[in-house]
Amino acid sequence: MDNSSKPLPPAPSPGQSFLLEGGGVAEAPLSATKERPGEGLGRGNILPPNQKLAAPGKWPLVGEKAPREDDSPWQLRITGAVENELTLSLTDLVALGTIERTLEIHCVTRWSKFGTIFTGTPLPLVLAHAIPTEQARYVWMQARSERSHGSSLPLTDIIDLCPLLATHADGEPLTSEHCY
């Protein structure tokens, strides 16, 4: 789906922070439209040192092999230093609008995959609905996993990088093993 005809709401101002819990994220430069062929391929399909190219059609499973045992529906919660705390279902998230990006994946576990087409909702678009406060500085992202592992990034990086909350890879829905 390409919602490039819909205007994106303004992104929150840099220098703000809050909590984000939910699905997976793929990073890419800011874009509000479907990428043109050849964009998003980073350094031109150059395999970094000590990386191995994943077999065609394969996407290695590393770390946790499945989400935590939980029969509750998937949801994205945005809480903390925001004016509007949000809880979105996967349907709600996709309804905000999606875009496509072609990206390289270079995993810390030493595998790479070139030319993966991700479809998802830009995180700054979601944050525009939550409205981060002036005190917000970082975004904490927590996985739906047994370990509840997570990571944080400065809000300014989220705005500059415009990561996707990806729902599809190469036209197929992401599975739970790949952070749907």
C-alpha positions in Angstrom: 0.0 0.0 0.0 1.3 3.4 -0.8 -0.4 6.3 0.9 1.9 9.0 -0.6 -1.2 11.0 -1.7 -2.1 11.5 1.9 -0.2 14.3 3.6 1.8 13.3 6.6 1.1 15.2 9.8 4.1 17.3 11.0 6.7 15.3 12.9 7.3 16.2 16.6 10.0 18.7 17.3 13.5 17.3 17.9 14.6 17.1 21.5 11.7 15.3 23.2 11.2 11.6 24.9 8.7 8.8 25.7 8.2 5.0 25.8 7.2 2.9 22.8 6.3 -0.8 23.2 5.4 -3.1 20.4 6.6 -4.5 17.1 9.7 -4.4 15.0 11.5 -1.4 13.5 13.5 -1.0 10.3 15.5 2.2 9.8 15.9 4.3 6.7 16.4 8.0 5.7 13.2 10.2 5.8 10.8 9.7 2.9 7.1 10.2 2.7 6.7 8.4 -0.7 7.4 5.1 -2.2 11.1 4.8 -2.9 12.4 5.1 -6.5 14.3 2.1 -7.8 17.9 2.0 -6.4 17.2 4.2 -3.4 17.7 2.9 0.1 20.5 0.5 -0.9 23.0 2.3 1.3 26.6 1.6 0.2 25.7 -0.2 -3.0 25.3 -3.8 -1.8 28.8 -4.0 -0.4 29.1 -6.7 2.2 30.7 -5.3 5.4 33.8 -7.1 6.8 33.1 -10.4 8.6 29.5 -10.5 7.3 28.0 -13.4 5.4 25.2 -13.0 2.8 22.0 -14.8 3.8 20.9 -17.4 1.3 18.3 -16.2 -1.3 14.9 -16.3 0.2 16.2 -16.9 3.7 16.1 -14.7 6.7 18.1 -16.1 9.6 16.4 -16.4 13.0 18.6 -15.2 15.9 18.1 -14.5 19.5 14.6 -15.3 20.6 12.8 -17.6 18.2 9.3 -16.6 19.1 7.4 -13.9 20.9 6.5 -14.4 24.6 3.7 -16.8 25.4 0.8 -14.4 25.3 -2.6 -14.7 23.7 -3.5 -11.0 23.9 -3.7 -9.1 20.6 -0.6 -7.3 19.3 -0.6 -3.6 20.3 1.6 -0.6 20.2 1.6 1.6 23.4 3.1 5.0 23.5 3.3 6.4 27.1 5.5 8.7 29.1 6.4 12.3 28.0 3.6 12.7 25.5 0.4 14.8 25.5 -1.7 11.9 24.2 -0.9 8.4 25.4 -1.8 5.9 22.6 -2.6 2.2 22.4 -2.9 1.1 18.8 -3.8 -2.3 17.3 -2.0 -3.5 14.2 -5.1 -2.4 12.2 -5.0 1.1 13.8 -1.3 1.4 13.0 -1.6 0.4 9.3 -4.7 2.8 9.0 -2.4 5.7 9.8 -0.6 5.1 6.4 2.2 3.0 5.1 5.1 3.4 2.8 7.7 1.1 1.2 11.5 1.2 1.6 14.2 -0.9 0.0 16.9 -1.6 2.6 20.0 -3.5 3.4 20.0 -5.6 6.6 23.3 -6.0 8.4 22.7 -8.0 11.6 25.2 -7.9 14.6 25.2 -11.7 14.4 27.2 -11.3 11.1 24.6 -11.9 8.4 23.5 -9.5 5.7 20.6 -9.3 3.3 20.3 -6.9 0.4 17.3 -5.3 -1.3 14.6 -6.2 1.2 11.4 -4.2 0.6 9.8 -3.2 3.9 6.3 -1.8 4.2 5.3 0.0 7.4 4.2 3.1 9.1 6.8 5.8 9.7 7.4 6.2 13.4 7.4 10.0 13.3 3.9 9.8 11.8 2.7 7.8 14.9 4.5 10.2 17.2 2.8 13.2 15.7 -0.5 11.8 17.1 1.0 11.2 20.5 2.6 14.7 20.6 5.8 14.4 22.6 6.2 17.0 25.3 9.1 19.5 25.5 10.7 17.3 28.2 10.9 14.2 25.8 14.5 13.3 24.8 14.6 9.5 24.1 12.4 6.8 22.7 12.5 3.5 24.6 11.4 0.5 22.4 10.5 -2.8 24.1 9.9 -6.1 22.4 7.1 -8.4 23.0 9.4 -11.3 24.0 10.1 -13.4 27.0 13.1 -11.2 28.0 11.2 -8.0 27.1 14.5 -6.8 25.6 14.6 -3.3 24.4 16.7 -0.4 23.3 16.5 3.4 23.2 17.4 6.1 20.7 17.5 9.9 21.0 14.2 11.4 19.7 16.2 13.5 17.3 17.6 10.3 15.7 14.0 9.0 15.4 13.0 12.1 13.6 16.1 12.3 11.4 16.1 8.5 10.5 12.3 8.1 10.2 12.3 4.4 11.1 9.4 2.2 10.0 7.2 0.2 12.2 7.4 -2.6 9.6 4.5 -4.9 9.0 5.7 -6.6 5.7 8.9 -7.6 4.1 9.1 -8.4 0.4 5.3 -8.2 0.1 4.7 -10.8 2.8 3.4 -10.1 6.4 6.2 -10.2 9.0 5.8 -13.3 11.1 6.1 -13.4 14.9 9.7 -14.7 14.5 10.6 -11.5 12.7 8.9 -9.1 15.1 5.4 -8.5 13.7 
